[in-house]
Every structure is written in structure tokens, then in C-alpha cells.
């Protein structure tokens, strides 16, 4: 029961999911692994992401994780099925919230902001075919945005320029619901909203993931912990510590792991 829930992402966007998890399950222990050595996943081959996802999962289970949260839409799209097949632990993964977005739209136009890899995946195409119905779904790839948020900061000029480039087409197309299909994007939610018409609904999946993790662990009577948090990275822990302090709003220790 007191083993940690493990959360991993290519970088630190998954901290938005971790925050939702800790808000819903404050008694649980968590370990967060940022695979920043290979950030961003969105521009890497699918075979690499699959192998990396399985290796990280095996390492987290070996360190005692009682559940795995894939806090990365790109890793989910490329590797979720393989990750689930590689472990007996519960695995909860992200995917762009096409289904709820389709039910919320009034204009019949939904925009999806995500990485190139996520939008090109068969998993995303199935989501649209299964849940969009007559709704027009506009997939907007955002190359470079996650990396810019992480390395230059949500309020940087580079991020602002990328938001202008990627969000404006959705506004011009009349989207009244916009899905944040990458865990980094909630850090710039205000900037996205400012480029859309008033009243546009913005959907992300952090709270839905937290509810699903709670359901899975409750069903197996595996809830329980001491509220502890551990952070680790495959990259430079000093750089990651600085980014965590900026995004999380408080300094946290970060370990270096070789996976």
C-alpha cells in the first residue's frame, strides 16, 4: 500500500499531472521521473519511444512503484499498449480529450494542440473516428513549444511567438473548444486563452487521470502512503531543479538516475 505511484514524462510538463494527482491523493507517495536527456519525445522515432517507455517502466517497478502514470501524450500514443503488456502494475496513460471536447462544442469545431508525434499516431486517429462524430476536429501540431516552455519559460518571447503561430489558426477556424494535448501546455493556458475568443473552453486531462488512478488503486485496495515526493531525471539534475522551481513554484531536490 505504501509503495509510491510513479509518474514519468519526457520532461517536466507532467508536473501538471503530478499536481492534480497530489491534490486528489495527498496521502500518497509519488516518484516523478523526467527523461530530459531525450527531451522532446515528440520529434523522435516511434520505436525509440516504445523502447524507452518500457525501459523506464521496468526501472520504476524495480524501484517499488505500485502504479505507473504515463504523463506524456506522445509516449501514450506510441507505447501505451506495450507498456501495459510489460508489467502487472496498473498503468494509467494520457490521451487528448477528444471525447469530452466533442460533447462540449456548440460550434461543431474542436481544436487539438499537440506534438507532431501524437497527432500522427494511429491512437489519435482512432480517437477522432470513434468519438468526434460530425464534429470537425482541427489537429494543430506544435513543434518546439514543449521544449520552449521547459527551457525558456512559459512567459518567454519564444513561447509567445509559438503560441501566436499555433493558436491563431484555431481561433480563425471558429473552434469553441480547444484540447491541450501535451502536458506542457497547461503551463501556458492563460496565453492560449488570450489568443482565443472569449468563452472558448480549454480542456486538459490532469484531473481525469487523477480520478482514474484513484479508481484503479481503490479497486485493488492499494491506496495509502505518507505524502512524500521524490523527483529524478536522466539529464542534468541542476538544470532540472531550476526548471522545477520555476514551474512548481518551490525548490525541490532532484536526483540523477541512469536508465
C-alpha positions as CSV (number, residue, x, y, z in Angstrom):
1,X,0.0,0.0,0.0
2,X,2.8,2.4,0.9
3,X,4.7,1.9,-2.3
4,X,4.9,5.1,-4.5
5,X,2.9,5.9,-7.5
6,X,5.3,6.6,-10.3
7,X,4.8,9.3,-12.9
8,X,7.0,9.8,-15.9
9,X,7.3,12.2,-18.8
10,X,10.0,13.2,-21.3
11,X,10.4,16.4,-19.4
12,X,8.6,18.5,-16.8
13,X,5.2,19.0,-18.4
14,X,4.0,16.0,-16.5
15,X,4.3,18.1,-13.3
16,X,0.8,19.4,-14.2
17,X,-0.5,15.8,-13.9
18,X,1.5,15.3,-10.7
19,X,-0.1,18.4,-9.2
20,X,-3.5,17.1,-10.0
21,X,-2.6,13.7,-8.5
22,X,-1.3,15.2,-5.3
23,X,-4.3,17.4,-5.0
24,X,-6.6,14.4,-5.2
25,X,-4.4,11.9,-3.4
26,X,-2.4,13.9,-0.8
27,X,-1.7,10.9,1.4
28,X,0.1,9.0,-1.4
29,X,3.8,8.8,-2.1
30,X,4.9,9.8,-5.6
31,X,8.1,9.5,-7.6
32,X,8.4,11.6,-10.7
33,X,10.9,10.8,-13.4
34,X,11.8,13.4,-16.1
35,X,13.5,11.8,-19.0
36,X,15.1,15.1,-20.0
37,X,18.1,13.5,-21.6
38,X,15.9,12.7,-24.5
39,X,13.5,15.7,-24.5
40,X,11.4,16.1,-26.5
41,X,9.9,12.8,-27.4
42,X,7.6,14.3,-30.0
43,X,10.4,14.5,-32.6
44,X,11.8,11.0,-32.0
45,X,11.1,7.8,-33.8
46,X,8.2,5.7,-32.5
47,X,10.5,2.7,-32.0
48,X,12.7,4.8,-29.7
49,X,9.7,6.0,-27.6
50,X,8.4,2.4,-27.3
51,X,11.8,1.1,-26.1
52,X,12.3,4.0,-23.8
53,X,8.8,3.7,-22.3
54,X,9.3,0.0,-21.5
55,X,12.8,0.6,-20.0
56,X,11.5,3.4,-17.7
57,X,8.6,1.3,-16.6
58,X,10.8,-1.6,-15.7
59,X,13.1,0.7,-13.7
60,X,10.3,2.3,-11.8
61,X,8.7,-1.1,-11.0
62,X,12.1,-2.3,-9.8
63,X,12.2,0.8,-7.5
64,X,8.9,-0.3,-6.0
65,X,6.3,1.6,-7.9
66,X,2.7,0.3,-7.3
67,X,1.3,2.0,-10.3
68,X,2.6,3.8,-13.4
69,X,1.3,7.0,-14.8
70,X,2.4,7.8,-18.3
71,X,2.2,11.6,-18.1
72,X,3.1,12.2,-21.7
73,X,0.7,12.2,-24.6
74,X,3.4,11.3,-27.1
75,X,4.6,8.3,-25.1
76,X,0.9,7.2,-24.7
77,X,0.3,7.4,-28.4
78,X,3.4,5.4,-29.3
79,X,3.8,3.0,-26.4
80,X,0.9,2.7,-24.0
81,X,-0.1,-0.8,-25.2
82,X,3.5,-2.1,-25.0
83,X,4.0,-0.6,-21.5
84,X,0.8,-2.2,-20.2
85,X,1.9,-5.5,-21.7
86,X,5.3,-5.3,-20.0
87,X,4.1,-5.0,-16.4
88,X,1.5,-6.3,-14.0
89,X,1.2,-2.9,-12.3
90,X,-1.7,-0.7,-13.1
91,X,-0.8,1.7,-15.9
92,X,-2.8,4.9,-16.5
93,X,-1.9,6.9,-19.6
94,X,-2.9,10.2,-21.2
95,X,-4.6,10.9,-24.4
96,X,-6.0,14.0,-26.0
97,X,-9.5,14.7,-24.6
98,X,-11.3,14.4,-27.9
99,X,-14.4,12.6,-26.5
100,X,-15.3,15.3,-23.8
101,X,-14.4,18.1,-26.2
102,X,-16.8,16.7,-28.9
103,X,-19.6,16.7,-26.3
104,X,-18.8,20.3,-25.2
105,X,-18.6,22.1,-28.5
106,X,-21.5,24.3,-29.7
107,X,-19.9,25.5,-32.9
108,X,-19.0,22.0,-34.0
109,X,-15.3,22.9,-34.3
110,X,-12.7,21.5,-31.9
111,X,-9.0,22.3,-31.9
112,X,-6.3,20.0,-30.6
113,X,-2.9,21.3,-29.7
114,X,-0.4,18.5,-29.5
115,X,3.0,17.3,-30.6
116,X,3.6,16.1,-34.2
117,X,4.1,12.5,-33.0
118,X,0.8,12.5,-31.0
119,X,-1.3,13.8,-33.9
120,X,0.3,11.4,-36.4
121,X,-0.4,8.3,-34.2
122,X,-2.9,5.7,-35.0
123,X,-4.2,6.1,-31.5
124,X,-5.2,9.7,-32.1
125,X,-6.8,8.8,-35.4
126,X,-8.9,6.2,-33.6
127,X,-10.0,8.7,-31.0
128,X,-11.3,11.1,-33.7
129,X,-13.0,8.3,-35.7
130,X,-14.6,6.9,-32.6
131,X,-15.7,10.0,-30.7
132,X,-15.8,13.0,-33.0
133,X,-18.9,12.1,-35.0
134,X,-19.9,15.1,-37.1
135,X,-17.6,17.4,-35.1
136,X,-14.8,19.0,-37.1
137,X,-11.5,18.3,-35.3
138,X,-8.6,20.5,-36.2
139,X,-5.2,18.9,-35.2
140,X,-2.6,21.6,-34.7
141,X,0.9,20.3,-34.4
142,X,3.1,22.5,-32.1
143,X,6.8,21.6,-32.8
144,X,9.1,23.2,-30.4
145,X,6.5,24.5,-28.0
146,X,7.0,22.0,-25.2
147,X,10.8,22.4,-25.4
148,X,10.5,26.2,-25.3
149,X,8.2,26.2,-22.3
150,X,10.6,24.0,-20.4
151,X,13.9,25.6,-21.4
152,X,13.0,29.2,-21.8
153,X,9.9,29.6,-19.6
154,X,6.2,30.0,-20.1
155,X,6.5,33.8,-20.3
156,X,9.4,33.9,-22.8
157,X,9.3,35.7,-26.1
158,X,9.9,32.4,-27.9
159,X,6.8,30.8,-26.3
160,X,4.7,33.8,-27.2
161,X,5.8,33.7,-30.8
162,X,5.0,29.9,-31.0
163,X,1.6,30.5,-29.4
164,X,0.8,33.2,-32.0
165,X,1.7,30.7,-34.7
166,X,-0.2,27.7,-33.4
167,X,-3.3,29.1,-31.6
168,X,-4.3,31.7,-34.1
169,X,-5.4,29.2,-36.8
170,X,-7.8,27.6,-34.3
171,X,-9.3,30.9,-33.4
172,X,-9.7,31.8,-37.0
173,X,-11.4,28.4,-37.7
174,X,-14.0,29.1,-35.0
175,X,-13.1,26.4,-32.5
176,X,-15.0,26.9,-29.3
177,X,-13.3,24.0,-27.5
178,X,-9.5,23.6,-27.5
179,X,-7.8,20.4,-26.2
180,X,-4.4,20.7,-24.6
181,X,-2.8,17.5,-25.9
182,X,0.5,17.8,-24.2
183,X,1.2,18.0,-20.5
184,X,3.5,21.1,-21.0
185,X,0.6,23.2,-22.4
186,X,-1.3,23.8,-19.1
187,X,1.7,26.0,-18.1
188,X,0.7,28.4,-20.9
189,X,-3.1,28.0,-20.5
190,X,-3.5,31.8,-19.9
191,X,-1.5,32.6,-23.0
192,X,-3.6,30.2,-25.1
193,X,-6.8,31.6,-23.7
194,X,-5.7,35.1,-24.6
195,X,-5.4,34.2,-28.2
196,X,-8.9,32.6,-28.4
197,X,-12.3,34.2,-28.4
198,X,-13.9,34.9,-25.0
199,X,-15.8,31.8,-23.7
200,X,-13.8,29.2,-25.5
201,X,-13.5,26.1,-23.4
202,X,-10.0,24.7,-22.8
203,X,-9.7,21.1,-21.8
204,X,-6.8,19.2,-20.3
205,X,-6.6,15.7,-18.7
206,X,-4.8,16.0,-15.4
207,X,-7.8,15.8,-13.2
208,X,-9.3,12.9,-15.2
209,X,-6.0,11.0,-14.9
210,X,-6.0,11.6,-11.1
211,X,-9.6,10.2,-10.8
212,X,-8.6,7.1,-12.9
213,X,-5.6,6.4,-10.7
214,X,-7.7,6.7,-7.6
215,X,-10.3,4.3,-9.0
216,X,-7.7,1.7,-10.0
217,X,-5.9,1.7,-6.7
218,X,-9.1,1.8,-4.7
219,X,-10.3,-1.2,-6.6
220,X,-7.2,-3.1,-5.6
221,X,-7.1,-1.8,-2.0
222,X,-3.7,-0.2,-2.7
223,X,-4.3,3.4,-1.5
224,X,-2.0,4.6,1.3
225,X,1.2,6.4,1.9
226,X,2.9,9.2,3.7
227,X,2.6,12.1,1.3
228,X,6.2,12.0,0.2
229,X,7.5,13.2,-3.1
230,X,10.7,12.2,-5.0
231,X,12.0,13.7,-8.2
232,X,14.6,12.2,-10.6
233,X,15.9,12.9,-14.1
234,X,18.1,11.2,-16.7
235,X,19.5,14.6,-17.6
236,X,21.3,17.4,-15.6
237,X,19.7,17.5,-12.1
238,X,20.9,21.1,-11.6
239,X,19.1,22.3,-14.7
240,X,16.0,20.3,-13.9
241,X,16.0,21.6,-10.3
242,X,16.0,25.2,-11.7
243,X,13.1,24.4,-14.1
244,X,11.1,22.6,-11.4
245,X,11.5,25.6,-9.1
246,X,10.2,27.9,-11.8
247,X,7.2,25.7,-12.9
248,X,6.3,24.2,-9.5
249,X,6.8,27.5,-7.6
250,X,9.1,26.0,-5.0
251,X,12.5,24.4,-5.0
252,X,12.6,20.6,-4.8
253,X,15.5,18.2,-4.7
254,X,16.2,16.2,-7.9
255,X,18.2,13.0,-8.2
256,X,20.1,11.7,-11.2
257,X,19.1,8.3,-12.5
258,X,20.7,6.3,-15.3
259,X,18.0,4.3,-17.1
